[in-house]
Amino acid sequence: MRLEKAWFLAHGAETPEELPQAGWREVRLPHQWTLEGLEAEVGWYRLPLPQGGPRRFLRAFGDYYQEAWVDGAYLGRHEGYFFPWLLELPPGGELLLRVSAPKEPLGVWPRFKRQIKGVLGQHDCRPGGTTERGQERGTGGLWGGVEVWVREEVALLGLTHRLLPRPGGWRLWVRLWVDAPRPFREEVALRILPENFSGEALERRLILEGEEGRGWQEVVWDLPGMPLWEVWERGFPHLFRLEAGLLGASLSVPLGFRTVELDGEGWLLLNGRRLFLRGTNIIPTQWLAGYSEALAQKDVALLKEANLNAVRVHAHVTHPAFYRACDQEGILVWQDFPLQWGYAPDEAFAQEALRQARAMVEVLGAHPSLYLWCAQNEPTHNRHTLGPLLSAALRAEDPTRPVREASDFREHSYPGWYWGHLRDFLALPGAPLPSEFGAQALPRAELLRRVLGEAAWPPRWEVYAYHNFQPHETFRVAGVEVGGSLEEFVENSQAYQARLLEFAIHAYRRGKGRVVGYFQFMFVEPWEGITWAVVDVERVPKRGYHALKESSSPVLISLVPYRERMEVGGPPLQEAWLISDLERPLSLRVHLFLEGPQDLSLYEEEVALAPGEARRFFSLGELWESPLEVQARYLPLQEALRRLPPGAYRLVGEAYEGERLWSRHVLEVEYLEPILPLGVAW
C-alpha cells in the first residue's frame, strides 16, 4: 500500500521524545522540502500505518539518511538515496521517519565528500554551482514516497534477473529476494507478459525451497527465441514484464531480449550488430519528487525527436519513470554511479560505495534500455582507487553488460568553451567516444526575467553565477557579445551554442570509424539555471536543440567550405560528405546550391551509399588532381561563379531519398570584390 500523505516538520529535534507538539502540517507524498522553499537539513514525517497480514514491511525512498521509529521504538538507520529502505515493521499504529540531508562541512565538501549523491550533491549545474553556496537548495526528503507491504509469513521482497543468450533461445536467471522466519517449501509462479505489443504470455510454476533468513533464491528458466528489444531507428523495442507470485504477493520488473557488448574497436554491438551512438547527457531534474511519468515521456519524446538513440544519465541515478520511458521507446541508457569529482579516500567510504554500487545493479539491472555501467564521472584523486574497485564489483554483479571505470577528462572535449577554438573539433578530441562536449547558452529572455528578476538586465553577474553562468568561457573563449538587450544576449548565446554543436557533431560524424559515437553535454536544465543544456527547465528548446537534431539525423549531408570569406569566382566548397547510420543501402539525390543576391546550383547527382557508410563524395583537392576532361565539366560553373554579385550567401546541401528530405546542411559564406583581376580559376 502506497501512503499518500504524511505529517511533516522541518528542523525537528534529534529524538522523538524531544519533538515539539506544535508545528506539524500535512504534506502529500512524495515530498522534498526544498520544493516548498524550505532551506532545511532535517525533516520529520509521521505516518499512520495500515494494519493486516502476519508481517508488514516499510519500503521508503529518502534522501539521504533515514531513521525510523514505530510507537516510540527505534528500528534502525539507512544510508543512500536511490535504492529503497526495506525494513520489517513491528506491531504498532504510527511510523516516525527522520530524513536528513545535511550539508557537508567545508573541507570535506567539495573534495572529500562522503554522501554518494553525484550531481545532486555537487555539480556546476545545480543551485550555487561550484561556489561555496553549492550545497544550497538541497535534495532532502521522501522523494520516492513510502509504501507498506503486507506479506504472509514467507515474504517475497525483491525480484530481478540476468538474461543470457543460448543456442536457439535464451536462459533467464531469475533472482527472488525472500524473507522467511523458518525453512520453507512454497510454490512460486513466474509469468512473462508482453507490455508494448500483442503476444502470448509464458508461465511457469515451480516449488521454491529455502532456509530461514533473508536472501536470494534463484531459478533458471530456458526460453525459446523471443522478439528482440531494439533501438527505435533499427526496429521495435519489444518489452515484456517478468512477474513473480508467492503466497498472494507479487512483484514485477521489465524484461527485454537483447544482447550488448563492445568489440575490439570500441563499437557497441547491440544484438550482435554495430550501432553508432548518437547521444546526450541528461540530468532530468534536481528534485526527484517533482518528476513524473508524463515529464519522463516528454523528455524521451524530445530525445527521439532530436534523432538520438542513446542517453547518459549523468553522475546520478534518476527517477524510475525515466528508465521506464527509455525501455518503452527504444533509447539506450549509459548509467553512471553517483560519484562526481572527489570523495573521501578512506576504507570506510570505499566499503559504502561498494554496497551502493551493488544496490544500483539490483535496482536498475532489469531495464533492457540500460546497456553500460560507469563507476564515476571526472574523478580526481580517486581515479585509480575507487574506479578499479567499483568497476570490478559492477562486473561481478552484472556480467551481461560492459563496465567502465570512469568517464574522465580525456574523453570530455571542450574546445570552444574551456579551451581553444571550435575548429579544434576537426582533430576529433575525445575519440573514439567523446562523452561530453558543448557550450552554455542562456534560456529564453522571458524565463530569465521571471527567474532572475531585476538581476536579469542589466546583468548582475553574481546572480548569473549562482545560476551556473560562466563569464570567462562565455566572453573570453567563446567571444559571445552581450549586446544591447537581454533578447540580444540570449540570441548571441544560443547562436554560439548551436554553431559549436553543429560543427562538432559534423566533424565526429565525418570521422565515423575513428569515432564510434558521441554524447553531447547536456540535454535539459535540471533547475532554473544557465547551463550547457539545449532544452530549458520548462522544456522549451534552445537553438542548440535544433542544431543537435539536424546534425544527428541518421542520414546526414555534411559540407566543408573552402573559405568562409572569399573573392568572387572562388570555389565555395572544399568537401562534401554523406553519412548513414542505417543498416540498408541508400540511393540519395544530392543537391548543392548557393542562395543569396543571386542563386546558383552547384551540383545535383544520385549518390549510392552502402549500409552504415560515411563517404566523401566531393573533394576539391581530388578535382584539381583529376584529368582535364573531368575538370572541363566544371568550366560552366566556374564562369557562373565569376559572375556572382558580391554579398552574403548561404551554401546549402540537401540529401533526398525519393521525396523524403533526409538532411539539409546550411553554411554562411561571403563573396567579396576581387582585389586583383580574375585570372586562372580553380
C-alpha positions in Angstrom: 0.0 0.0 0.0 1.4 3.4 -1.0 0.9 6.1 1.6 -0.3 9.3 0.1 0.0 11.8 2.9 2.2 12.4 6.0 2.5 14.9 8.8 5.8 16.9 8.3 8.0 19.0 10.5 11.3 20.6 9.3 14.2 21.3 11.6 12.8 18.9 14.1 14.6 17.7 17.3 17.1 14.9 17.3 14.9 12.3 19.2 11.2 11.6 19.2 11.0 12.4 23.0 12.0 15.9 22.3 9.6 16.5 19.4 7.5 19.6 19.8 3.8 19.0 19.8 3.0 22.0 17.5 4.1 22.9 14.0 3.2 19.6 12.2 1.4 20.1 8.9 0.0 17.7 6.3 2.0 17.1 3.1 1.5 14.9 0.1 4.0 12.2 -0.7 6.4 12.0 -2.4 7.9 15.1 -0.8 11.1 17.2 -0.8 11.1 20.2 1.4 13.2 22.4 -0.9 10.3 22.3 -3.4 8.3 24.3 -0.8 11.1 26.8 -0.4 12.5 25.4 2.9 16.2 25.5 3.4 16.4 22.6 5.9 18.7 19.7 6.6 16.4 17.5 8.6 12.7 16.6 8.1 10.4 14.5 10.3 7.5 12.5 8.9 4.7 11.0 10.9 2.6 8.3 9.1 -0.3 6.2 10.2 0.4 2.5 9.4 -2.2 0.3 7.7 -3.0 -2.9 9.6 -3.2 -6.5 8.4 -1.2 -9.5 7.5 1.2 -11.5 9.6 4.1 -9.2 8.5 4.5 -5.6 7.4 7.5 -4.1 5.6 8.4 -0.5 5.1 9.7 0.5 1.6 10.9 4.1 1.6 12.9 6.2 -0.8 14.6 9.0 1.1 17.5 11.4 0.6 19.9 10.8 2.2 19.8 9.3 5.7 16.7 7.7 7.2 15.9 6.6 10.7 12.6 5.0 11.9 10.5 4.6 15.0 7.2 2.8 15.5 5.3 3.9 18.6 8.5 5.2 20.0 10.6 2.1 19.5 13.8 2.8 17.4 14.1 0.4 14.4 17.3 1.4 12.7 19.1 3.6 10.1 19.5 3.6 6.3 22.0 5.4 4.1 21.6 6.1 0.3 19.1 8.0 -1.8 18.4 5.9 -4.9 17.5 2.5 -3.5 14.8 1.7 -1.0 15.0 1.1 2.6 13.2 -2.2 3.1 12.5 -2.7 6.8 10.2 -5.1 8.7 7.8 -3.2 11.0 6.7 -4.4 14.4 3.1 -4.1 15.6 2.1 -0.5 16.1 0.0 2.2 14.7 2.3 5.2 13.9 5.6 5.4 12.0 8.0 8.2 12.5 10.7 8.8 9.9 13.6 11.2 10.4 15.1 12.1 7.0 18.4 14.1 6.9 20.4 15.5 4.0 23.0 17.6 5.9 25.4 19.9 4.2 28.9 18.5 4.3 31.3 20.9 6.1 33.8 22.9 4.0 37.0 21.0 3.9 35.1 17.7 3.4 33.0 19.3 0.7 33.8 19.6 -2.1 36.9 17.4 -2.5 36.4 14.7 0.1 32.6 14.2 0.1 31.0 11.3 2.0 27.4 11.4 0.7 27.0 9.4 -2.5 24.7 11.7 -4.4 26.7 12.6 -7.5 25.4 15.8 -9.2 22.6 16.1 -6.7 25.3 16.9 -4.1 27.9 18.8 -6.1 27.9 20.0 -9.7 28.2 23.1 -11.9 24.6 22.6 -13.0 22.9 22.7 -9.5 22.0 25.7 -7.4 25.1 27.6 -6.4 27.2 25.6 -8.9 30.9 25.3 -7.8 30.8 28.3 -5.5 30.7 28.0 -1.7 26.9 28.2 -1.9 26.8 25.0 -4.0 25.0 22.9 -1.3 22.0 25.3 -1.1 18.6 24.1 -2.0 19.3 20.6 -1.0 17.5 17.4 -2.0 16.4 16.0 1.3 13.0 14.4 1.8 11.0 11.3 0.9 11.4 11.9 -2.9 10.0 8.4 -3.8 7.4 8.2 -1.1 6.6 5.4 1.2 4.9 2.0 0.8 3.9 -0.6 3.4 3.9 -4.1 2.1 1.7 -6.6 3.8 3.1 -10.2 3.5 2.5 -13.7 4.6 5.0 -15.5 6.8 7.3 -16.3 3.9 7.7 -12.8 2.3 8.6 -12.0 -1.3 10.6 -8.7 -1.1 12.6 -8.4 -4.3 12.8 -9.6 -7.9 15.5 -9.1 -10.6 17.0 -11.1 -13.4 20.0 -11.6 -15.7 19.5 -12.6 -19.3 21.9 -14.8 -21.3 21.7 -16.0 -24.9 21.9 -19.7 -25.6 21.7 -21.7 -28.9 18.2 -21.3 -30.2 16.9 -19.1 -27.4 17.6 -17.5 -24.0 18.5 -18.5 -20.5 16.7 -16.4 -17.9 18.3 -16.3 -14.5 15.6 -15.2 -12.1 16.5 -14.0 -8.6 13.9 -13.6 -5.9 14.6 -12.0 -2.5 12.8 -13.9 0.1 12.5 -13.3 3.9 11.4 -16.4 5.9 11.3 -16.9 9.7 11.7 -20.7 9.1 12.7 -23.2 6.4 10.1 -23.2 3.7 8.8 -25.0 0.7 6.3 -23.0 -1.3 5.0 -22.7 -4.9 6.2 -19.7 -6.9 4.5 -18.6 -10.2 6.5 -16.9 -12.9 5.0 -15.1 -15.9 6.4 -13.3 -18.9 3.8 -10.8 -20.3 4.2 -8.6 -23.5 3.9 -5.0 -22.5 4.0 -2.7 -25.5 2.8 -5.2 -28.2 0.4 -8.0 -28.7 1.7 -11.5 -28.0 1.3 -14.6 -25.9 2.3 -14.9 -22.2 4.6 -17.5 -20.9 4.1 -19.1 -17.4 5.9 -21.4 -15.2 5.1 -22.8 -11.7 7.7 -24.5 -9.5 8.4 -25.3 -5.9 10.9 -22.9 -4.1 12.8 -24.2 -1.2 14.9 -22.2 1.2 16.3 -21.8 4.7 15.4 -19.4 7.4 16.6 -15.8 6.9 16.6 -13.2 4.2 18.4 -14.0 0.9 18.3 -14.5 -2.8 16.6 -17.6 -4.2 17.4 -18.4 -7.9 15.5 -20.0 -10.7 16.9 -20.8 -14.2 14.3 -20.7 -17.0 15.2 -21.7 -20.5 13.2 -19.9 -23.1 12.8 -20.1 -26.9 13.7 -17.3 -29.3 11.8 -14.2 -28.4 11.0 -10.8 -30.2 14.0 -8.6 -29.7 14.3 -5.2 -27.9 15.9 -2.8 -30.4 16.6 0.9 -30.6 13.8 2.9 -32.3 15.7 3.5 -35.5 16.6 -0.1 -36.2 13.4 -1.9 -35.2 10.9 -2.1 -32.4 11.7 -2.2 -28.6 9.7 -5.3 -27.7 9.2 -5.0 -24.0 7.9 -7.7 -21.6 7.3 -7.8 -17.8 8.5 -10.6 -15.6 6.1 -11.3 -12.8 6.7 -13.5 -9.7 4.0 -14.5 -7.3 4.5 -16.1 -3.9 1.7 -16.7 -1.2 -0.5 -14.0 -2.7 2.2 -11.3 -3.0 3.5 -10.4 -6.5 6.3 -8.3 -7.9 7.2 -7.4 -11.5 10.2 -6.0 -13.4 10.8 -5.1 -17.0 12.4 -7.7 -19.4 13.7 -7.2 -22.9 15.5 -9.7 -25.0 18.7 -8.2 -26.4 22.5 -8.5 -26.1 25.0 -5.7 -25.6 28.8 -5.9 -25.8 31.8 -3.9 -27.0 34.0 -5.1 -29.8 37.8 -4.6 -30.1 37.5 -1.2 -31.7 35.1 0.2 -29.1 31.9 -0.2 -31.1 28.7 -1.1 -29.3 27.2 -4.3 -30.6 23.5 -4.4 -30.0 22.1 -7.8 -30.8 25.4 -8.6 -32.4 25.4 -5.6 -34.8 27.4 -2.4 -34.6 25.5 0.8 -33.6 26.8 4.3 -33.9 25.7 6.1 -30.7 24.2 9.5 -31.2 23.7 10.6 -27.6 23.5 13.2 -25.0 23.9 13.6 -21.2 20.8 14.1 -19.0 20.0 15.3 -15.5 16.2 15.5 -15.8 15.7 17.2 -12.5 17.4 18.4 -9.4 14.5 17.3 -7.2 13.1 13.8 -8.0 9.9 14.3 -6.1 8.8 16.9 -8.8 9.4 14.5 -11.7 6.5 12.4 -13.2 5.7 9.7 -15.7 4.3 12.5 -18.1 7.5 14.5 -17.8 9.7 11.4 -18.4 7.6 10.6 -21.5 8.0 14.2 -22.8 11.8 14.1 -22.2 12.2 10.8 -24.1 9.9 12.1 -26.9 12.3 15.1 -27.2 15.3 12.7 -27.3 13.7 10.8 -30.2 12.7 13.9 -32.0 16.3 15.0 -31.8 17.3 11.8 -33.6 19.2 10.4 -30.6 19.4 6.7 -29.9 21.3 6.9 -26.5 21.4 9.0 -23.4 23.9 9.1 -20.5 22.3 9.5 -17.1 24.9 11.9 -15.8 26.6 11.1 -12.5 23.4 10.1 -10.6 20.6 7.7 -10.6 17.4 9.5 -11.7 13.7 8.9 -11.3 12.4 5.4 -12.2 9.9 6.9 -14.6 12.8 7.9 -16.9 14.1 4.4 -17.3 10.6 3.0 -17.9 10.2 5.6 -20.7 13.5 4.6 -22.3 12.5 0.9 -22.2 9.2 1.7 -23.9 10.6 3.9 -26.6 13.9 2.2 -27.5 16.5 4.6 -26.2 19.8 3.1 -24.8 20.9 4.3 -21.4 24.5 4.7 -20.2 24.3 4.7 -16.4 26.7 6.5 -14.1 27.2 5.6 -10.5 26.5 8.7 -8.4 30.2 9.8 -7.9 31.0 13.3 -9.2 34.6 14.6 -8.7 36.3 14.0 -5.4 35.4 11.8 -2.4 36.8 10.6 0.9 39.9 8.4 0.4 39.4 6.1 3.3 38.4 2.4 3.5 35.1 3.1 5.2 33.9 5.2 2.3 35.1 2.7 -0.3 33.1 0.0 1.6 30.0 2.1 1.5 30.5 2.8 -2.2 30.7 -0.9 -2.9 27.5 -1.5 -1.1 25.7 1.2 -3.0 27.1 0.1 -6.4 25.7 -3.4 -5.9 22.4 -1.8 -4.9 22.4 0.2 -8.2 22.6 -3.0 -10.2 19.8 -4.6 -8.2 17.5 -1.5 -8.6 18.2 -0.9 -12.3 19.6 -4.1 -13.7 16.3 -5.4 -15.2 15.9 -2.5 -17.6 16.7 -3.6 -21.2 17.5 0.0 -22.2 20.4 0.1 -19.8 23.5 -1.0 -21.7 26.5 0.2 -19.7 27.6 0.9 -16.2 30.2 3.6 -15.4 31.8 3.8 -11.9 32.4 7.6 -11.6 32.4 10.9 -13.5 35.5 13.1 -13.8 37.3 11.5 -10.8 40.2 13.5 -9.3 42.3 11.9 -6.6 40.0 8.8 -6.5 40.6 7.9 -10.2 42.9 4.9 -9.6 41.5 3.7 -6.3 37.6 3.8 -6.5 37.4 3.3 -10.2 39.0 -0.2 -10.4 37.3 -1.3 -7.1 33.8 -0.3 -8.2 34.1 -1.5 -11.8 35.2 -4.9 -10.5 32.1 -5.0 -8.3 29.8 -4.0 -11.1 31.2 -6.6 -13.4 30.8 -9.3 -10.8 27.3 -8.2 -10.0 26.3 -8.0 -13.7 28.3 -10.0 -16.2 25.9 -9.2 -19.0 26.8 -5.5 -19.6 30.0 -3.5 -20.4 31.5 -1.6 -17.4 33.8 1.5 -17.5 36.0 2.6 -14.6 35.3 6.2 -15.3 34.1 8.9 -17.8 37.1 11.1 -17.4 38.7 14.3 -18.8 40.4 12.5 -21.7 37.1 12.0 -23.4 35.4 15.2 -22.3 36.1 17.6 -25.2 35.5 21.3 -24.7 37.3 23.2 -27.4 35.5 26.5 -28.0 34.4 26.6 -24.3 37.1 25.7 -21.8 40.0 25.9 -24.2 41.0 26.5 -27.8 38.5 27.2 -30.7 35.6 25.2 -32.0 37.8 24.4 -35.1 39.8 22.1 -32.8 36.9 19.6 -33.1 38.5 18.7 -36.5 41.1 16.8 -34.6 38.3 14.6 -33.1 39.2 15.2 -29.4 37.8 12.5 -27.1 37.7 9.8 -29.8 36.6 7.1 -30.2 33.7 8.0 -27.9 33.6 11.6 -26.7 31.2 11.5 -23.7 31.0 15.3 -23.1 31.2 18.4 -25.3 29.3 21.6 -25.7 28.8 25.2 -24.7 26.5 27.1 -22.4 23.5 29.0 -23.7 21.0 31.3 -22.0 17.4 30.2 -21.9 14.8 32.5 -23.4 14.5 36.0 -22.1 11.0 35.7 -20.7 12.2 32.8 -18.4 15.3 34.7 -17.3 13.3 37.7 -16.3 10.9 35.5 -14.3 13.7 33.7 -12.5 16.3 36.4 -12.0 14.0 39.4 -11.7 15.8 42.7 -11.8 19.2 40.9 -12.0 18.3 39.7 -15.5 19.0 43.0 -17.2 21.3 44.8 -16.9 23.0 41.6 -15.8 24.1 41.2 -12.2 26.9 38.8 -12.7 26.9 37.4 -9.1 23.3 36.3 -9.6 24.1 34.8 -13.0 27.0 32.9 -11.4 24.7 31.4 -8.7 22.6 30.2 -11.6 25.7 28.5 -13.2 26.7 31.1 -15.8 30.4 31.0 -16.7 31.5 34.5 -17.7 35.1 33.8 -18.6 34.2 31.0 -21.0 31.3 33.0 -22.5 33.2 36.2 -23.1 36.9 35.3 -23.3 36.8 31.9 -25.0 33.6 31.8 -27.0 33.6 35.6 -27.7 29.8 35.9 -27.1 28.7 39.6 -27.2 26.3 40.8 -24.5 24.5 43.1 -26.9 22.2 46.0 -26.2 19.3 44.0 -24.6 18.6 40.7 -22.8 17.0 39.4 -26.0 20.2 40.1 -28.0 22.3 38.5 -25.3 20.1 35.4 -25.4 20.3 35.3 -29.2 24.1 35.6 -29.3 24.5 33.0 -26.6 22.2 30.4 -28.2 23.6 31.1 -31.7 27.1 30.2 -30.4 26.0 27.0 -28.7 24.2 25.9 -31.9 27.2 26.7 -34.1 29.6 24.8 -31.8 27.3 21.7 -31.6 26.8 21.6 -35.4 30.5 22.0 -36.1 31.5 19.3 -33.5 28.9 16.7 -34.5 29.6 17.1 -38.2 33.3 16.6 -37.5 32.6 13.5 -35.4 30.1 12.1 -38.0 32.6 12.5 -40.8 35.2 10.7 -38.6 32.9 7.6 -38.3 35.1 4.6 -37.7 37.7 6.6 -35.8 34.7 7.7 -33.8 32.0 5.2 -32.7 29.6 7.7 -31.2 29.2 10.8 -29.2 27.3 12.1 -26.1 26.7 15.9 -26.2 26.6 17.7 -22.9 23.7 18.2 -22.0 20.0 17.9 -22.8 17.7 19.6 -20.3 18.3 22.1 -17.5 17.6 20.4 -14.1 16.6 23.6 -12.5 16.4 27.4 -13.3 20.0 27.5 -14.4 22.1 28.8 -17.3 23.8 25.7 -18.4 25.0 23.6 -21.4 21.5 22.2 -21.9 19.8 22.6 -25.2 16.3 22.5 -23.6 15.4 24.8 -20.8 13.9 23.7 -17.4 10.3 24.2 -18.8 11.2 22.0 -21.8 11.4 24.8 -24.4 14.2 24.1 -26.9 17.0 26.5 -27.4 18.6 26.9 -30.8 21.2 24.3 -29.8 18.4 21.7 -29.7 17.6 22.2 -33.4 21.4 22.0 -34.2 21.7 18.8 -32.3 18.6 17.4 -34.0 19.7 18.3 -37.5 23.3 17.1 -37.0 22.1 13.8 -35.5 19.9 12.8 -38.4 20.5 9.0 -39.2 21.4 10.1 -42.7 23.5 13.3 -42.8 24.9 15.5 -45.5 27.9 17.5 -44.3 29.7 20.3 -46.1 33.1 21.7 -45.5 33.5 25.2 -47.0 36.6 26.2 -49.0 36.6 29.5 -47.1 34.0 31.5 -45.2 35.0 34.7 -47.0 36.5 34.7 -50.5 36.7 36.7 -53.7 34.0 36.3 -56.4 34.9 33.4 -58.6 36.4 31.3 -55.8 35.1 27.7 -55.1 32.6 27.7 -52.2 33.1 24.1 -51.3 36.2 22.1 -50.1 34.5 18.7 -49.3 31.0 17.2 -49.2 30.1 14.0 -47.3 27.2 11.7 -46.8 27.0 9.6 -43.6 24.4 6.9 -43.0 23.7 5.0 -39.7 21.1 2.9 -41.4 21.5 -0.8 -42.0 20.4 -0.7 -45.6 21.9 0.7 -48.8 20.7 4.1 -50.0 20.4 5.9 -53.2 20.3 9.6 -52.5 19.7 12.6 -54.7 22.1 15.3 -53.6 21.6 18.9 -54.4 24.2 21.6 -53.6 23.5 25.3 -54.3 24.1 28.9 -53.3 21.3 31.2 -52.0 22.0 34.9 -51.9 22.0 38.0 -54.1 21.9 35.5 -57.0 21.0 31.8 -56.6 23.3 29.2 -58.2 23.0 25.5 -58.5 26.4 23.8 -57.9 25.8 20.0 -58.0 22.9 17.6 -58.5 23.5 13.9 -58.7 22.5 10.5 -57.4 24.9 9.1 -54.8 24.9 5.5 -53.7 25.7 4.8 -50.0 26.4 1.4 -48.5 24.8 0.4 -45.2 26.4 2.4 -42.3 28.8 4.2 -44.7 30.5 7.6 -44.2 31.5 8.7 -47.7 33.2 11.8 -49.1 31.5 12.2 -52.5 33.2 15.6 -53.4 36.7 16.8 -52.8 38.1 20.0 -54.3 41.6 18.6 -53.9 40.8 15.5 -55.8 39.1 17.6 -58.5 42.3 19.6 -59.0 44.2 16.3 -59.5 41.6 14.9 -61.9 42.1 14.5 -65.7 41.4 17.6 -67.8 38.3 16.2 -69.3 36.8 15.8 -65.8 37.8 19.3 -64.8 36.2 20.6 -68.0 32.8 19.5 -66.7 33.1 22.3 -64.2 34.1 25.1 -66.5 30.5 26.5 -66.9 30.2 26.5 -63.1 33.5 28.5 -62.8 32.2 31.0 -65.2 28.9 31.3 -63.3 30.8 31.9 -60.0 32.8 34.7 -61.6 29.5 36.5 -62.5 28.1 36.3 -58.9 27.5 39.7 -57.3 29.4 40.2 -54.1 27.5 39.7 -50.8 26.4 37.2 -48.2 25.4 33.8 -49.4 24.1 30.5 -47.9 25.8 27.3 -49.1 23.1 24.6 -48.9 23.3 20.9 -49.2 20.3 18.6 -49.4 20.0 14.8 -49.5 16.8 13.2 -50.7 15.6 9.6 -50.8 12.8 9.8 -53.3 10.6 12.6 -51.9 12.0 12.3 -48.4 14.4 15.0 -47.3 16.8 13.2 -45.0 19.2 16.0 -44.3 19.9 19.7 -45.0 23.1 21.5 -44.1 23.5 25.3 -44.4 26.7 27.3 -44.1 27.2 31.1 -44.3 29.7 32.3 -46.8 30.6 35.7 -48.2 31.8 36.7 -51.6 33.9 39.9 -51.9 35.0 42.1 -54.7 38.3 40.8 -56.3 41.4 42.6 -55.1 43.2 41.7 -58.3 41.8 41.0 -61.8 40.5 37.4 -62.1 43.0 35.0 -63.5 43.0 31.3 -63.7 40.3 29.9 -61.5 40.2 26.7 -59.5 
